[in-house]
Amino acid sequence: MYMWLPPIVVAVVAAVLAYLLYRSKIGAAREKIAVERAEIYEMKEELQEQIEVERRELKIASREEAHRLREEVEAELRSQREELDKTKRRLEEREDRIERLSTEMDNRSRNLRNREKEIETQRERADELVEEQERELQRVSGLTRQ
């Protein structure tokens, strides 16, 4: 009569053991999942920190590069400005020399024209004197002939 009791007890004990084993495995799995989540969270935090450090380093490096490039450009601009200033000064000096030479040439030209006028006036005066002397000679020679 109670023969069916031992297989039921064995089945209940087996079910309880299976349940306990299942619970322990689920608990271990949950624990493992929690540990892995904690590790993943830690890794995520470390990676975010590394990313932040690298971002800051890149930002600093880019600022330094920008500063270096700005200095190079400014130095190049300064050099070009200096060269331009030198060229401008040389050009102004040439213009001054040309202006002086032009003024000197104008003065010489004016002096030459004045000299030419003087010479022409003297030639005309000399021609008049020659004519006057010829007339005088003719008059004198005409007087002595008579």
Backbone torsions as a table, in degrees:
resi	resn	phi	psi	omega
1	MET	NA	-43.0	177.4
2	TYR	-94.5	29.4	-177.6
3	MET	-78.9	-29.8	-179.7
4	TRP	-77.2	-13.1	-178.5
5	LEU	-67.5	-48.0	-178.4
6	PRO	-60.4	-42.7	179.1
7	PRO	-65.1	-30.8	178.8
8	ILE	-70.4	-42.0	179.8
9	VAL	-63.7	-45.0	-179.7
10	VAL	-62.1	-41.7	-179.2
11	ALA	-65.7	-42.3	179.6
12	VAL	-65.5	-45.6	-179.6
13	VAL	-62.2	-42.2	179.9
14	ALA	-64.2	-40.8	179.3
15	ALA	-64.9	-43.0	178.9
16	VAL	-63.9	-44.4	179.6
17	LEU	-63.2	-42.2	179.3
18	ALA	-62.8	-42.3	178.7
19	TYR	-62.5	-45.1	-179.8
20	LEU	-64.8	-42.9	178.2
21	LEU	-62.6	-43.6	177.4
22	TYR	-59.8	-44.9	-179.8
23	ARG	-63.4	-41.6	-178.9
24	SER	-67.8	-39.3	178.5
25	LYS	-67.3	-40.9	177.1
26	ILE	-64.7	-42.5	178.5
27	GLY	-62.1	-43.9	178.6
28	ALA	-64.1	-41.6	179.6
29	ALA	-65.1	-41.9	178.2
30	ARG	-64.1	-39.9	178.9
31	GLU	-64.1	-44.0	178.8
32	LYS	-62.8	-42.9	177.7
33	ILE	-61.7	-42.6	179.7
34	ALA	-63.6	-41.8	178.9
35	VAL	-64.3	-45.5	-180.0
36	GLU	-64.8	-38.1	175.5
37	ARG	-61.6	-42.9	179.2
38	ALA	-63.0	-42.3	178.8
39	GLU	-64.3	-43.9	178.9
40	ILE	-62.4	-43.1	178.5
41	TYR	-62.1	-42.3	179.0
42	GLU	-63.1	-45.6	179.1
43	MET	-62.1	-40.5	179.1
44	LYS	-62.0	-45.0	178.7
45	GLU	-61.8	-44.3	179.3
46	GLU	-62.4	-44.4	179.4
47	LEU	-63.4	-41.4	177.8
48	GLN	-63.6	-38.2	178.4
49	GLU	-66.7	-43.0	177.8
50	GLN	-62.8	-42.4	178.5
51	ILE	-61.2	-43.1	179.9
52	GLU	-63.7	-42.3	178.7
53	VAL	-63.1	-46.8	179.6
54	GLU	-63.9	-38.1	178.0
55	ARG	-61.8	-44.9	178.7
56	ARG	-63.3	-42.8	179.4
57	GLU	-62.7	-42.7	178.1
58	LEU	-64.6	-38.3	178.7
59	LYS	-63.3	-44.4	178.6
60	ILE	-64.1	-45.1	-179.8
61	ALA	-61.9	-40.2	-179.8
62	SER	-68.1	-37.4	176.7
63	ARG	-63.7	-43.6	179.5
64	GLU	-63.3	-42.1	178.9
65	GLU	-63.8	-43.3	178.5
66	ALA	-62.3	-41.0	179.2
67	HIS	-64.2	-44.4	179.8
68	ARG	-63.0	-44.8	179.1
69	LEU	-63.7	-40.6	178.4
70	ARG	-60.8	-43.4	179.6
71	GLU	-64.5	-40.5	177.9
72	GLU	-61.8	-45.3	-179.5
73	VAL	-63.7	-43.4	179.7
74	GLU	-63.7	-40.4	178.3
75	ALA	-63.9	-42.8	178.4
76	GLU	-63.1	-43.2	178.2
77	LEU	-63.3	-41.7	177.8
78	ARG	-60.4	-44.8	-180.0
79	SER	-61.3	-45.1	179.4
80	GLN	-64.8	-39.6	177.8
81	ARG	-63.0	-42.7	179.5
82	GLU	-62.6	-43.9	178.7
83	GLU	-63.0	-41.2	177.9
84	LEU	-63.8	-42.1	177.8
85	ASP	-62.1	-42.3	178.7
86	LYS	-61.6	-45.9	179.9
87	THR	-62.4	-41.4	179.3
88	LYS	-62.7	-43.9	178.8
89	ARG	-62.4	-43.9	179.0
90	ARG	-61.9	-41.3	178.9
91	LEU	-63.4	-43.6	178.3
92	GLU	-63.6	-39.3	177.4
93	GLU	-63.3	-42.8	177.9
94	ARG	-62.2	-44.8	178.7
95	GLU	-59.9	-41.3	177.8
96	ASP	-62.7	-44.5	179.2
97	ARG	-62.1	-43.7	179.6
98	ILE	-62.8	-42.0	178.8
99	GLU	-62.3	-44.0	178.8
100	ARG	-63.5	-44.1	179.6
101	LEU	-64.0	-39.8	178.7
102	SER	-63.1	-44.7	178.6
103	THR	-62.7	-42.5	179.8
104	GLU	-64.1	-42.3	178.3
105	MET	-63.8	-41.4	177.2
106	ASP	-60.3	-44.5	179.2
107	ASN	-62.5	-44.4	179.5
108	ARG	-63.5	-42.0	179.7
109	SER	-62.2	-43.9	178.8
110	ARG	-63.1	-43.2	178.9
111	ASN	-62.8	-40.6	178.6
112	LEU	-64.0	-43.6	178.2
113	ARG	-61.0	-43.3	177.9
114	ASN	-62.0	-41.4	178.9
115	ARG	-64.8	-41.9	178.5
116	GLU	-60.7	-42.9	178.0
117	LYS	-62.5	-42.7	178.8
118	GLU	-61.3	-45.6	-179.4
119	ILE	-63.7	-43.4	179.1
120	GLU	-61.3	-43.3	178.5
121	THR	-62.7	-43.2	179.6
122	GLN	-65.8	-38.3	178.3
123	ARG	-64.0	-44.8	178.6
124	GLU	-60.8	-42.8	179.3
125	ARG	-63.6	-40.9	179.6
126	ALA	-65.4	-42.0	178.6
127	ASP	-61.1	-41.8	178.9
128	GLU	-63.5	-42.3	179.6
129	LEU	-64.1	-40.9	179.5
130	VAL	-63.3	-45.3	179.4
131	GLU	-61.5	-43.0	-179.7
132	GLU	-63.2	-40.6	179.3
133	GLN	-68.2	-39.2	178.0
134	GLU	-62.6	-41.6	178.1
135	ARG	-63.5	-43.0	-179.9
136	GLU	-64.0	-40.9	178.8
137	LEU	-64.5	-41.8	179.2
138	GLN	-65.2	-41.6	179.1
139	ARG	-64.2	-44.6	-179.2
140	VAL	-67.4	-41.8	-179.4
141	SER	-69.6	-30.3	177.0
142	GLY	-71.5	-32.3	179.4
143	LEU	-70.7	-40.1	-177.2
144	THR	-75.2	-22.7	179.1
145	ARG	-75.5	-31.4	-173.7
146	GLN	-80.2	NA	NA
